[in-house]
Amino acid sequence: MRWKTAMRSWAAPVLALALAAGVGSGAAVAGPFDGILGKGLKVAGIGFLVKQFGPGINRVINKVLFQHGVEYKGATKVVPIISVGNGAQIGAAQVQGEKTRIKKVRYVGQLELRLGRIRGKSLIPVHSITPGKKGSFSRVTGTGVTAIIDFKI
């Protein structure tokens, strides 16, 4: 019964994220969000939806993981994640740590690097992302990523 209640509370945010990402559109047909402007709208829309529905998504992730025997000590929070390196994705990431440090996390940056058959990823909870500025990534130490939901841009 708890699972059904959790799914109902999570249905609206997931549907909104899927619609914003253009999930369900055919690969052979160019959609209205495939151009540069459309991709920018996807990024802004998904980022907005993650910030709006983050607490609800966070509760569902915690309930699902708890049902599978994984319980976190400390606080958790869902924030937008921006992935670059092997294409670009945006989505949501759940971060975990001490409550005072989690309050500072606003985004997660994911950097991907591929060298032949080897692929590396770095997940960095950050306070701010300002491209082109010195100190553009302000890392929040003492926090880590526990779950990721990505949409290809």
Buried (B, 14 or more C-beta within 10 A) or exposed (E): EEEEEBEEBBEEBBEBBEEBBBEEEEEEEEEEBBEEEBBEBBBEBBBEBBBEBBEBBBBBBBBBBEEEEEEBEEBBBBBBBBBEBEEEBBBBBBBBBEEEBBEBBBBBBBBBEEEEEEEEEEBBBBEEBEEEEEEEBBEBEEBEBBBBBBBEB
